[in-house]
Amino acid sequence: MVIETNRAEDTFALGRKVGEQARAGQVYTLVGDLGVGKTVFTQGVARGLGITEPISSPTFTIIQEYEEGRLPFFHFDVYRIGDIEEMEEIGYEDYFYGEGICLVEWANLIEELIPADAVHVAIEKDLERGFDYRRITITGGINL
């Protein structure tokens, strides 16, 4: 499925729909260049889960945990992961195969760890279509 957005608010709203439909144990991968809107999308997912606290990318902590929503939300940013062993040290399997939902930014860096049934989200810019234009491709077990 391909969705085009032309405002950050639309990208947020799409993330919110994803969060509203999220189910326990689901892993979402999120890829896209720096500044493409991954955090905005993630903030929407969190809101769809009923999380109202501020959401920021856990670039230096690798994972941020949010418990206030209808499901636990585990937000990973693996951009700074040096090797797969670091993911094992954090106990990624407990998160990926647990009762919450996981959203993994820069998931392409750890593809061998991503469950086969993950939902994949790719966000791309096209400056020829406008500064705020985004092409969001979602593949995997989700219907919006």
C-alpha positions as CSV (number, residue, x, y, z in Angstrom):
1,M,0.0,0.0,0.0
2,V,1.3,3.4,-0.9
3,I,0.1,6.6,0.8
4,E,1.1,10.1,-0.2
5,T,1.1,12.9,2.3
6,N,1.6,16.6,1.8
7,R,1.8,17.8,5.4
8,A,3.4,16.6,8.5
9,E,-0.1,16.4,10.0
10,D,-1.1,13.9,7.4
11,T,2.0,11.7,8.2
12,F,1.1,11.9,11.9
13,A,-2.6,11.0,11.1
14,L,-1.4,7.9,9.2
15,G,0.8,6.9,12.1
16,R,-2.2,7.3,14.4
17,K,-4.3,5.0,12.3
18,V,-1.5,2.4,12.5
19,G,-1.4,2.8,16.2
20,E,-5.1,2.4,16.6
21,Q,-5.0,-0.9,14.7
22,A,-1.8,-2.2,16.3
23,R,-2.0,-5.5,18.1
24,A,0.1,-7.1,20.8
25,G,3.3,-8.6,19.6
26,Q,3.5,-6.7,16.3
27,V,6.8,-5.3,15.1
28,Y,6.9,-2.4,12.7
29,T,10.0,-1.5,10.8
30,L,10.6,2.1,9.8
31,V,13.1,3.2,7.2
32,G,13.8,6.5,5.5
33,D,16.5,9.2,5.2
34,L,17.2,11.7,8.0
35,G,14.5,14.3,8.2
36,V,12.0,12.4,6.2
37,G,9.4,12.2,9.0
38,K,10.0,9.0,10.9
39,T,9.6,10.7,14.3
40,V,6.4,12.4,13.2
41,F,5.0,9.0,12.0
42,T,6.1,7.4,15.3
43,Q,4.4,10.2,17.3
44,G,1.2,9.4,15.5
45,V,1.6,5.7,16.2
46,A,2.0,6.5,19.9
47,R,-1.1,8.7,19.9
48,G,-3.1,5.9,18.2
49,L,-2.1,3.7,21.2
50,G,-3.3,6.4,23.6
51,I,0.1,7.6,24.6
52,T,0.1,11.4,25.3
53,E,3.6,11.9,26.7
54,P,6.2,13.5,24.3
55,I,7.8,11.0,21.9
56,S,11.3,11.6,20.7
57,S,13.8,9.4,18.8
58,P,15.9,7.3,21.2
59,T,19.0,7.8,19.1
60,F,21.5,7.5,22.0
61,T,19.6,5.1,24.2
62,I,18.5,2.7,21.4
63,I,15.1,2.0,23.1
64,Q,12.5,4.1,24.7
65,E,9.6,2.4,26.6
66,Y,6.1,3.8,26.9
67,E,3.6,2.0,29.2
68,E,0.7,4.5,29.4
69,G,-1.2,3.4,26.3
70,R,-3.5,0.5,25.6
71,L,-0.4,-1.6,24.8
72,P,3.2,-1.2,25.8
73,F,5.1,0.7,23.1
74,F,8.8,0.0,22.5
75,H,10.4,2.6,20.2
76,F,13.9,1.5,18.9
77,D,16.3,3.6,17.0
78,V,19.1,1.3,15.9
79,Y,21.1,3.9,13.8
80,R,24.0,3.7,16.2
81,I,24.1,-0.1,16.7
82,G,27.6,-1.3,16.0
83,D,26.7,-4.9,15.6
84,I,23.9,-7.4,16.2
85,E,25.4,-8.4,19.6
86,E,24.3,-5.0,21.0
87,M,20.7,-5.9,20.2
88,E,21.2,-9.3,22.0
89,E,22.6,-7.4,25.0
90,I,19.5,-5.3,25.3
91,G,17.3,-8.4,25.1
92,Y,15.6,-7.5,21.9
93,E,13.7,-10.8,21.7
94,D,11.8,-10.0,24.9
95,Y,10.5,-6.9,23.2
96,F,10.0,-8.3,19.6
97,Y,8.2,-11.4,20.9
98,G,6.4,-9.8,23.9
99,E,3.0,-8.4,24.5
100,G,3.7,-4.8,23.4
101,I,4.3,-3.4,20.0
102,C,7.8,-2.5,18.7
103,L,8.6,0.2,16.2
104,V,12.2,0.0,14.9
105,E,13.7,3.0,13.1
106,W,16.6,2.2,10.7
107,A,15.5,-1.5,10.8
108,N,17.4,-2.2,7.6
109,L,20.6,-2.2,9.8
110,I,19.3,-5.3,11.7
111,E,17.2,-7.0,9.1
112,E,18.3,-10.5,10.1
113,L,16.6,-10.0,13.5
114,I,13.3,-8.7,12.3
115,P,10.4,-11.2,12.6
116,A,9.0,-12.5,9.3
117,D,5.6,-11.2,10.0
118,A,6.7,-7.6,10.7
119,V,5.0,-4.6,9.0
120,H,7.4,-2.6,7.0
121,V,7.1,1.2,6.6
122,A,9.3,3.2,4.2
123,I,9.1,7.0,4.0
124,E,10.5,8.9,1.1
125,K,10.7,12.5,0.1
126,D,10.4,13.9,-3.4
127,L,11.4,17.5,-3.5
128,E,10.1,17.9,-7.0
129,R,6.6,17.2,-5.5
130,G,7.1,19.8,-2.7
131,F,9.1,20.2,0.5
132,D,6.4,18.4,2.6
133,Y,5.5,15.7,0.2
134,R,6.1,12.1,1.5
135,R,5.5,8.8,-0.2
136,I,4.9,6.2,2.5
137,T,4.9,2.5,1.5
138,I,3.5,0.0,4.0
139,T,3.9,-3.7,3.4
140,G,3.0,-6.6,5.6
141,G,-0.1,-7.7,7.5
142,I,-2.0,-4.4,7.8
143,N,-5.0,-2.8,6.1
144,L,-5.8,0.8,6.7
